Amino acid sequence: MAANAEYVYVGGYTGDKGGEAEGIALLRRDTASGVLTRLGVAARTPSPSFLAQHPTLPILYAVNELESDGTISAFTVADGGELTPLAIRPTGGSDPAHLTITPDGRFLLVANYTSGSVAVHPLDAEGAPGERSDLLDLAGSGPDPERQQGPHAHMVVPDRDCVLVADLGADRVWRCRLDPVSGRLTMLAPAITAKPGTGPRHLRLAPHGSLLLVGELAANLSWYRPAADGSLELAGEITSSTRDGVNFPSEIAMGADGRFVYVANRGPNTISAFGWDGERATPIAEVATGGDWPRHMILLGDHLYVANQLSHTVTTFRIDRDTGVPAPQGEATAEASPTCLLRWTSMTIR
């Protein structure tokens, strides 16, 4: 294999969630051209809707977004991209939608969406997850009677000495402290108390302490700056799409230089590009994804890749370095029910 190649794993919904994926798929990416080539199914596992990797070990993790008893699955990654099952653990909640690993590689954190909780799993020296060291139940609700009847943890992100949890149901971004010895979480004051009906879904930490937040229910992009009391206060907001019709924005991405921000819009099926100057987001373009229901996206160098869940495709865009505007490139890559894209960064491909 050429030296200018790398792997991209694709998580998706399998039949238990009404999808057509078979598990975790494997793509090869040409880093020069941005072209994706499908290599096949790397692992068969139920509804691996979100993926993450260990910061130093060749271990890939997936949530299994199951309604009754959610689980996480860990896999060892071979040089050729093959996945070998390592461990499966119950998350203690339903519909786990997101997971992450702490920067020191010692803990795996899971956001259980439907049950509104955060699970903590210690990782051993080989990266295998153990039994839960904690399960933190969130509390609260919002004004939307269908989507906010209770807490819904949608994303969990380590942030220096704390953990941030985006809660779609309670209109909060919670702040917790993770004890490095016991692996237990202690709830602190909320980092963000969003406007009622915002529906915090995914967030992105920006340079200089700012935080960018996608509101799934308010269909907006908002940004927050540190306040004197340690919380984050609203500094601005903007609609994530100018197109008519219902919009449920899903994902947010930011370029390495911090100049541009991208939001995926489900419903309009677009990607909105914004300029970011550290103080505010300014709309610069909105382009069609070339697919249906853009669930997730990743920005790799000059290329943006979008997972279109309902049209079973991954589309590729090249980003103009000066303007930040994405332009479609080439044909879409066929992939069943894709919900997450993960670039594999710690292996050498030959």
N, C-alpha and C positions, 0 to 999 in steps of 0.2 A: 504494500500500500504506500502511496506517495507520502512524503514528509509533510505536505501541506494539507493533511486530512485530520479530522477529529470525529468523535462520536456525538450524536444527540439521541437521547432516549426519549420515548414518547409514552406517557401514561394515558389511560383512557377508560371509558366505561365499558364494562362487559355486560353480558345478558342480564345479570341480576339487577342492574340499574337501567335496563332498557337500551343498552348500547350494543355495539357490534365488534368492539375490540376483543382481542384474544388474551391480552395481558400487557406487558411492557414491550414495545417495539423498539427496534434499533435502526438508526439512520447513520449514514456517513456524510459528513459535511466537508466540502472542499473549501478551505479557508480563504483561498484566493478568489474563486468565482462565486462562492456562496451556495453552490448547487448542492442539493440534498439527494442522496440515493438510499432507497429503502433496502435494508439487509435482511429483514425478517423479524420474527418474534423472539425476543431475548429471554423472556420468562412468562409463563402462564400463571396468572394470579388474579383474583377477583377484583375488578374495578380499582386499579391502582391510579386514582385520580390526581394524586400529587406526588412528586418525587423530590428527593434531596440526596446529597452525597456527604460522606464524612470528610472533614477538612484535611485529613492527612492519610487516611487509609483507603484502599480500593473497595469501599463498601457503598452500595446504593440502598436507599430506603424508600419505601412506598407506603402510603396509607391505603388500606382496603376499605373503601367507602361503603360499608355495609350498614343497613338500617338498624338491625337489632344489636349485633355485637361487632362493633368495628375493630379492626386489627391493623397492625403495622407489620410489614414484611421487610426483612433485610437480606441482601444478596451480596456475595463476593463477586468482584468484577475481574474477569480475565483480560489478558492483553488484547485478545481478539474481540472484546466486548461482550462475551458470553456471561450470563448471570447464573450463579449457583446459589440456591436457597441456603441461608444461614440461620435464620430464626424467624418465628412468627409470635407476636405477643398481642393480647387483647388490650385495647385502649381504655376500656372501662366506660365507653360512651358510644353513641350512635352517630353514624355518618361522619367519621373523621375526614376533614376537608383539606388540612394543611399540616405539614410537619417541618421541623428544622432541627439542626444540630448546633449546640453551643460551640463557640469558636475554639474552646479548649478540647472539644471532642469527647467530653465526658457524659453529656446528657442529650437525649432526644426529647423534643417537646412536640406535642400533638394537640391540634385544635379540633375537638369534637363538636361539629356544627349543630346537629339537631338537639343533642342533650345539653349543649351549652357548658362545656367543661374543658379543662386543659390537663392533659396527662403528661407525666414526667417518667421517662425510662432511663435508668443509668446504662451506660455503655461500657463494656469491658475492654481489655487491652486489644482485643481483636475487632472491636467495633460492634459486637453482638449486643442487642438490647436485652436487658434483664426485666424482671417483674417491675411493675410500677412502683416508684418511690413516693408518688403523690398523684392525686386526682382532685384538682381544684374546681369546684362548682361555682359558676358565675351566677349573678342575679340581676334582675331588671327586665324591663320591657319597653316598648315604644308605641307610637300611635297607630301603626299599621296593624289592623286586627288579624291579618293573615300571616304576615311575615315577622311580626315583632311581639308575639304573644309571650315570649320568654327570651332568655339569652341565647345567642347563636354565635359561638366562637368561629371566626372564619379565617383568621391568620394569627400566627404567633411568631414574634421576631425578637431575638436577643438584641439588646441595646445597652452597651457598656455593662454596668453592674445590675441591670434590670432586664425584665422580659416584658414586651408589649403584646397585648392581645386585642385584635380588632373584633368587636362584638357587634354584629349586624342587628341583633335583636334588641339590645339595650342602648344603642347609640352612644357607645363608649369605646375608647381605647384604654384598656386597663393597664396598669403598671404593677408588676409583681417583682419580688426579690427571690432569687433562687439560691437556696443554701447549698454551697459547694460540697458540704460534707453529707448532709442528710438527703439532699435531692428534693427538698420540699419547698413549695412556693408560699410566700407571704404576700397577701394583697396589700398594696399601698394605695394612696390616693390616685384617682384616675388621671392618666396623662392627658386625656381629651374627653370633655363632655360635649359631644357634637349636638348640633341642632336637632330637635325631635324629627324623626322620619328620615334622617340621613342614611342609615343603614351602612355603617362602615364595613367595607369588604376587605380591600387590600391597601397596604400603605407602603411608602417608600421613604427611607431616611435620606434627606438631602444634606449637602454640605452646610456647615455652620449651624447645625442644630435644628434646622427646619424639618418639618415632616409633611409629606404630601399624602393625601388620603382620597381614595375613590369611594364615593357614596353610592352604593348600588341602588338604593331606593330613591334617593334625591336626584340621581343621574347627574352627579357633579364631581368636579375635582376641587378639593379645598386644601388649603395649606395653613400650617400652624407654626408659631414661633415660641421659644421659651419665655415663660412669664416669671415674675419675681418669686412666686411661691413654688417653683419647680414644675408646674404643669405647663401645658402648651395651650396657647390661646389662638383663636381663629384670627388669621391675618388677611384672608381673602378666599374667594370661591368663584367658580365659573362652571357653566354647564359643560358637560363633557362631549356633547354633540349638538350641532345646530340643525340636524335633520328632523323632520316631522315623525311623529309616532312614538311608541313606547321604547324606552332605552334602559337597559340594565348593564351599566359598565362593569367590567370584570377585572381587568388587570392594568397595572401601571408599570412603566419601565422608564429608566433614565439613562442617558448616555454617560460614558465614563467621565467626560469633561463637565457634566452637570448643566450643559447649556440647553438641552432639549428634553422634554417629557412627553411620553406617549401613553394614551389611554385607549383600551379596546372597548368598543361599544356593541353589546349584543342587542339586536333589534334593528338598529340602523345598519349593522354589520360594517362598521367603519373603524378606522384607527384615526384618532385625533392627535395632532402634533401641536405642542405648545413650546414657545420659548420660555426659558426660566432664567431670570437674572438674580436669583437669590432672594427676591422680594415678592415677585408675582409671576403668575403664568399668563402668557399672552398667546392666543390662538394664532397659528400660522398655516395650518392645512388640516383637511379632513378627507381621507381617501378610503375608498371601498376596499374591503379585505379580500374580495374575490371568492368569498365563501360565506357560510351561514353559521352564526352564533360563535363569534370569536371568544373562546373561553380563556385562553392563555396566550402569552407571547414572550419571546426572549430577544434581547438585543445583543448581537455578537459582532463586534467591530462595526463595519458599515452595513450590516445586514440585520433586518428585523424579520423574525419568523413568527407566524401567527397560526395557532391551532384552532381550526374552525370545526367545532364539535359536531354540528348537525349536517354539514356537507361532507364530512369525512375527508378533510384535506388539511394540509399544512401549506400556507402560501408564503412566498419569499418577497421581501422588499429590500431595495438598496436605499440607504439613507444618504442624502446629499450632505456632505460634511460642512458646507458653508451655511445652507439654509435650514437643514434639519428635516426637510420634506422627504417622506418615503415615496418611492416609486416602485410599482410592481415589477418583478423580474422573473421571467421564465414561466414554465407551467407549474401548476400546483402539484404537490406530492400527495398521492393517495394514502390516507391513513384512517382507519376506522375509529370513529368516535373519540378523537383526541381531546384531552383535557389539560395536559401539562407537557411542557418541553424542558428537558434538562441537558445542558451541555456537560459532557464529561471532561473535566479539566486536568485530572491528575494522572493520566496515563500517557505512555508513549506508543504511538501507532506506527507499525512498520509495514 
